[in-house]
Amino acid sequence: MYSSDTSLEFSAEELDFAALLEESLAETHLDRGDIVTGRILSIDYQGIIVDVSWKHDGIISRQDIERMGRDLTEYNVDDEIDVAVVRLDDMDGNLVLSASQAQQNEDWKRAEALLESDESWNGEVVAANKGGLILPFGNLRGFIPASHVVDLPRGLNEEDRLNHLENLVGTTIAVKVIEVNRKRRRLVFSQRNAERENRNARKEKLLAQLAEGDVFEGVVSGLCEFGAFVDLGGADGLIHISELAWHRVRHPSEVVTVGDKVSTYILHLDEEGKRIGLSLKRLQPNPWAMVDEMYHIGQLVEGTVSRVEPFGAFINLEPGIEALLHVSQISDEEAVDPRRELFEGHKVLSRVISIESDKQRLGLSLKEVTQAEKAQWLERLEEEAAAAEEEVEEATEVAELG
């Protein structure tokens, strides 16, 4: 009986010891990259000794602490500290730990959360290079590629591009996380994506405030062949080229330039497409409303050729009236080619032969102008040109004497 009882008692002790050993090993197993909580054992000039319940105490170097912008004097013996396992055994048999990498782990988690939620984050630009901008993110450094920087002009040479990016250093900007790669230590932001979201929100708010027929101030933000874009302070509206002026406009740059502050008329709102149609000319007097007062049939008028077509030419008259000089009214000769007789920019003297103000039409004729009238007109032009030349010469002499 005794022998049997002793055997049973010994077997139970063995089982208890095995369980305790297994539990101990489970608690002290470490791998490179693990984040654990340790207790500070000592602090000296070179760094901090930490107990992480392993076979060796770990070492955090002073440089690692300073990398976080902190000082050794901020720590105390017996304090708990989160550390990352950098190396299990260095050349001297030490367990190498890092407090900064442990903090970075939290930063990586925060970056991953921002990527998943698609939320914006505000950060300060601390550096720039030809490839883009650098933003600190906790203990990490994030990068904004130049292609994701807002308002970076296209076509800049390398020097001008770098100057533009360097001007953003020190500014706080909104960004979105677009890539998190811990293994490659890549954290990539986009200012463009954050701006798009902010702009969409501002646009929704602005559209709720606008109504067709309103007058709204904005800044010309861009020009293209078919019109001008105007920033209304949250959304861009388009002034179609036909709405820039009552007269014909060949290119928007004839009327506005980028950066101009303009008052615009809200012509139409497309809430589904979020498009805003604007007009400049609707805020200006319609010159065709004054045609019957300014012109009469038989009147001699001076104008400038604005364009020439096979069927005739269009002549600009004051104040912004575009009249038609039909091919049949250019000369008594048959088969006249207007493109051989008239050129854009040339001044002509013609006679009004028809007025249809309700249809915005005014007809002119060259062949109805007499030779005497034309000669008198040319003489006046020569006198005006000579007077202008004399004024230039006098101004030049005054400048030289000065």
ZIURLIN-V451197 format. One record per backbone hydrogen bond with DSSP energy under -0.5 kcal/mol. CO is the residue of the C=O (numbers start at 1). NH is the residue of the N-H. Records with the same first field share a line. If there is no record, write none. Layout:
# ZIURLIN-V451197
CO: NH + NH
This chain:
# ZIURLIN-V451197
1: 5
2: 6
3: 7
4: 8
5: 9
6: 10
7: 11
8: 12
9: 13
10: 14
11: 15
12: 16
13: 17
14: 18
15: 19
16: 20
17: 21
18: 22
19: 23
20: 24
21: 25
22: 26
23: 27
24: 28
25: 29
31: 34
34: 36 + 85
36: 38 + 83
38: 81
39: 51
40: 78
42: 49
44: 47
46: 62
47: 44
48: 60
49: 41 + 42
50: 52 + 58
51: 39
57: 95
58: 50
59: 61 + 97
60: 48
61: 65
62: 66
63: 67
64: 68
65: 68 + 70
66: 69
71: 74
72: 75
76: 79
79: 40
81: 38
83: 36
84: 86 + 98
85: 33
87: 96
90: 93
94: 90 + 96
95: 59 + 97
96: 86 + 87
97: 61
98: 84 + 102
99: 103
100: 104
101: 105
102: 106
103: 107
104: 108
105: 109
106: 110
107: 111
108: 112
109: 113
110: 114
111: 115
112: 116
113: 117
114: 118 + 119
119: 177
121: 175
123: 173
124: 136
125: 170
127: 134
129: 132
131: 146
132: 129
133: 144
134: 126 + 127
135: 142
137: 140
140: 137 + 142
142: 135
143: 145 + 189
144: 133
145: 148
146: 149
148: 191 + 192
149: 152
151: 153
153: 156
157: 161
158: 162
159: 163
160: 164
161: 165
162: 166
163: 167
165: 168
166: 169
168: 171
171: 125 + 173
173: 123
175: 121
176: 190
179: 188
181: 185 + 186
182: 185
185: 187
186: 181
187: 143
188: 178 + 179
189: 145
190: 176 + 194
191: 195
192: 196
193: 197
194: 198
195: 199
196: 200
197: 201
198: 202
199: 203
200: 204
201: 205
202: 206
203: 207
204: 208
205: 209
206: 209 + 210
211: 214
214: 216 + 266
216: 264
218: 262
219: 231
220: 259
222: 229
224: 227 + 252
226: 241
227: 224
228: 239
229: 221 + 222
230: 232 + 237
231: 219
235: 232
237: 230
238: 240 + 278
239: 228
240: 243
241: 244
243: 280 + 281
251: 254
252: 255 + 256
257: 260
260: 220 + 262
262: 218 + 264
264: 216
265: 267 + 279
266: 213
268: 277
269: 271
270: 274 + 275
275: 270 + 277
276: 238
277: 267 + 268
278: 240
279: 265
280: 283
281: 284
285: 287
286: 289
287: 290
288: 291
290: 293 + 294
291: 295
296: 299
299: 352
301: 350
303: 348
304: 316
305: 345
307: 314
309: 312
311: 327
312: 309
313: 325
314: 306 + 307
315: 317 + 323
316: 304
317: 320 + 321
321: 317 + 323
323: 315 + 325
324: 326 + 364
325: 313
326: 329
327: 330 + 331
329: 366 + 367
336: 338
337: 340 + 341
338: 342
343: 346
346: 305
348: 303 + 350
350: 301
351: 365
352: 298
354: 363
356: 359 + 361
357: 360
361: 356
362: 324
363: 353 + 354
364: 326
365: 351
366: 369
370: 374
371: 375
372: 376
373: 377
374: 378
375: 379
376: 380
377: 381
378: 382
379: 383
380: 384
381: 385
382: 386
383: 387
384: 388
385: 389
386: 390
387: 391
388: 392
389: 393
390: 394
391: 395
392: 396
393: 397
394: 398
395: 399
396: 400
397: 401
398: 402
